[in-house]
Amino acid sequence: MAFTLPDLPYSQDALAPHISAETLSFHYGKHHKNYVNKLNELTANTPMASQSLEDVIKKAGAGPIFNNAAQVWNHTFYWNSLAPAGGGDPKGDLAKAIEKSFGNVADFKKKMTQSAVTLFGSGWSWLVKKPDGTLAIVETSNAGTPITGSDVPLLTCDVWEHAYYVDRRNDRAAYVEAFWKLVNWEFAAQNLARK
């Protein structure tokens, strides 16, 4: 059983003008696909080849298998964190949870923007639910992912340069600003509701 590249939840041009079809053709069609191919190469003829992606991530711990498996998982989660008709503000229980943990939605967005823009090097900025039910913003470097710990990821912003270089060159702040116009609050709310 080989790991497969999940379909995008929308067409490659659906996020334009905020994220171009050209960016998606590279980011999804080359980078994400490469992580899948490399993971299959690294796990071929091993017990990991028949395990779930999450199990591989948790068992691998570190190194090339972890890096590629976690990047497959992180990218799939990221694509779902975006939606063509996204943006605006969260509603319902998610909005209440954000207000409880951050004061208000505007302050949350400022803090997550700061996290994403200032994260050194490559990585991810995440909105997570902590074991006590509060929400927090966490950063992971490189292929790091919250699923190796006790936090439940709700939403992520990919701040690897390949997420924005085609459209924004080295302007990460402009990319993060565009992220808020695409953010998929429904996906985050579904993750929040999970036990």
C-alpha positions as CSV (number, residue, x, y, z in Angstrom):
1,M,0.0,0.0,0.0
2,A,1.6,3.2,-1.2
3,F,1.0,6.7,0.2
4,T,-0.8,8.9,-2.3
5,L,-1.0,12.6,-3.0
6,P,-4.5,13.7,-1.8
7,D,-6.6,15.6,-4.2
8,L,-6.8,19.4,-3.6
9,P,-10.2,20.3,-2.2
10,Y,-10.6,22.9,-5.0
11,S,-9.1,23.6,-8.5
12,Q,-5.6,24.9,-8.9
13,D,-6.9,28.3,-9.9
14,A,-9.6,28.6,-7.2
15,L,-7.5,30.6,-4.8
16,A,-6.6,33.4,-7.2
17,P,-5.9,36.2,-7.0
18,H,-4.6,35.7,-3.5
19,I,-2.6,32.5,-4.4
20,S,-2.0,31.9,-8.1
21,A,-2.5,28.7,-10.1
22,E,1.2,28.9,-10.8
23,T,2.0,28.8,-7.1
24,L,-0.3,25.8,-6.6
25,S,1.2,24.0,-9.6
26,F,4.6,24.2,-7.9
27,H,3.6,24.0,-4.2
28,Y,1.1,21.2,-4.6
29,G,2.1,19.6,-7.9
30,K,5.8,19.5,-7.2
31,H,6.7,20.0,-3.5
32,H,3.8,18.1,-1.9
33,K,4.0,15.4,-4.6
34,N,7.8,15.1,-4.0
35,Y,7.2,14.5,-0.3
36,V,4.8,11.7,-1.1
37,N,7.1,10.1,-3.6
38,K,10.1,10.3,-1.3
39,L,8.1,8.9,1.6
40,N,7.1,5.9,-0.6
41,E,10.7,5.4,-1.6
42,L,11.9,5.5,2.1
43,T,9.2,3.2,3.4
44,A,9.1,0.7,0.5
45,N,9.4,-2.9,1.8
46,T,9.2,-1.9,5.4
47,P,6.3,-2.3,7.9
48,M,5.7,1.5,7.7
49,A,4.5,1.2,4.1
50,S,1.2,-0.3,5.4
51,Q,0.7,2.1,8.4
52,S,-1.3,5.2,8.5
53,L,0.5,8.5,7.8
54,E,-0.1,9.6,11.4
55,D,1.4,6.4,12.8
56,V,4.5,6.8,10.6
57,I,4.9,10.4,11.8
58,K,4.6,9.4,15.4
59,K,6.9,6.3,15.1
60,A,9.6,7.8,12.9
61,G,10.4,10.5,15.5
62,A,13.0,12.3,13.4
63,G,15.0,12.0,10.2
64,P,14.1,11.6,6.5
65,I,11.0,9.4,7.0
66,F,9.6,11.8,9.6
67,N,10.4,14.9,7.5
68,N,8.6,13.6,4.4
69,A,5.6,12.0,6.2
70,A,5.1,15.1,8.3
71,Q,5.3,17.4,5.3
72,V,2.7,15.2,3.5
73,W,0.4,15.6,6.5
74,N,1.1,19.3,7.1
75,H,0.5,20.2,3.5
76,T,-2.8,18.3,3.3
77,F,-3.9,20.1,6.4
78,Y,-2.8,23.4,5.0
79,W,-4.8,23.0,1.7
80,N,-7.9,22.4,3.9
81,S,-7.1,25.5,6.0
82,L,-7.8,27.5,2.8
83,A,-11.0,27.9,0.9
84,P,-11.9,29.9,-2.3
85,A,-14.8,31.5,-0.4
86,G,-12.8,31.8,2.8
87,G,-11.8,34.8,4.9
88,G,-13.9,37.0,7.0
89,D,-14.3,36.1,10.7
90,P,-15.0,32.9,12.5
91,K,-18.5,32.2,13.9
92,G,-20.2,30.2,16.6
93,D,-18.1,28.1,19.1
94,L,-14.8,28.8,17.2
95,A,-15.3,32.6,17.6
96,K,-16.2,32.2,21.3
97,A,-13.1,30.0,21.8
98,I,-10.9,32.5,20.0
99,E,-12.3,35.4,22.1
100,K,-11.9,33.5,25.3
101,S,-8.2,32.7,24.6
102,F,-7.1,35.9,22.7
103,G,-9.6,38.6,23.8
104,N,-11.0,39.1,20.3
105,V,-10.6,37.9,16.7
106,A,-8.6,41.0,15.6
107,D,-6.0,40.4,18.4
108,F,-5.9,36.7,17.5
109,K,-5.2,37.5,13.8
110,K,-2.5,40.0,14.8
111,K,-0.8,37.4,17.0
112,M,-0.9,34.7,14.4
113,T,0.3,37.1,11.7
114,Q,3.2,38.1,13.9
115,S,4.0,34.4,14.5
116,A,3.9,33.6,10.8
117,V,5.8,36.6,9.7
118,T,8.6,36.4,12.3
119,L,9.1,32.6,12.4
120,F,12.8,32.2,11.5
121,G,13.5,30.1,8.5
122,S,11.0,27.6,7.2
123,G,8.0,26.2,9.1
124,W,4.4,26.5,10.1
125,S,2.3,28.7,12.3
126,W,-0.7,26.8,13.9
127,L,-3.8,27.6,15.8
128,V,-4.2,24.7,18.2
129,K,-6.5,23.5,21.0
130,K,-4.5,22.6,24.1
131,P,-5.5,19.7,26.3
132,D,-7.2,22.1,28.8
133,G,-9.5,23.3,26.0
134,T,-7.8,26.7,25.5
135,L,-6.5,27.8,22.1
136,A,-2.9,28.8,21.4
137,I,-0.7,29.8,18.5
138,V,2.3,27.5,18.1
139,E,5.2,27.5,15.6
140,T,7.0,24.5,14.3
141,S,10.2,24.6,12.3
142,N,10.8,22.7,9.1
143,A,8.5,19.6,9.1
144,G,7.4,19.9,12.8
145,T,3.8,19.2,13.4
146,P,1.5,19.4,16.5
147,I,0.2,15.8,16.0
148,T,3.4,14.5,17.6
149,G,2.2,16.0,20.9
150,S,-1.1,16.6,22.8
151,D,-2.2,19.7,20.9
152,V,-5.1,19.4,18.4
153,P,-4.3,21.5,15.2
154,L,-7.2,23.7,14.1
155,L,-5.6,25.7,11.3
156,T,-2.2,26.3,9.8
157,C,-0.3,28.8,7.7
158,D,2.6,27.4,5.7
159,V,5.6,29.8,5.9
160,W,8.0,27.8,3.8
161,E,9.3,30.1,1.1
162,H,7.8,27.9,-1.6
163,A,4.3,28.8,-0.3
164,Y,4.7,32.4,-1.5
165,Y,7.9,32.9,-3.6
166,V,6.2,32.8,-7.1
167,D,3.5,35.3,-6.1
168,R,5.2,37.4,-3.5
169,R,8.9,36.9,-4.0
170,N,10.4,37.3,-0.4
171,D,7.4,39.3,0.9
172,R,6.1,36.9,3.6
173,A,4.0,39.6,5.2
174,A,2.0,40.1,2.0
175,Y,1.4,36.4,1.7
176,V,0.2,36.2,5.3
177,E,-2.2,39.1,4.6
178,A,-3.6,37.1,1.6
179,F,-3.9,34.0,3.8
180,W,-6.6,35.8,5.9
181,K,-8.6,36.3,2.8
182,L,-8.7,32.5,2.2
183,V,-8.8,31.1,5.7
184,N,-11.2,28.2,6.0
185,W,-13.0,28.9,9.4
186,E,-15.4,26.0,8.8
187,F,-12.5,23.5,8.7
188,A,-11.1,25.0,11.9
189,A,-14.5,24.8,13.5
190,Q,-14.8,21.1,12.6
191,N,-11.3,20.4,14.1
192,L,-12.4,22.3,17.3
193,A,-15.5,20.1,17.6
194,R,-13.5,16.9,17.4
195,K,-13.0,15.1,20.7
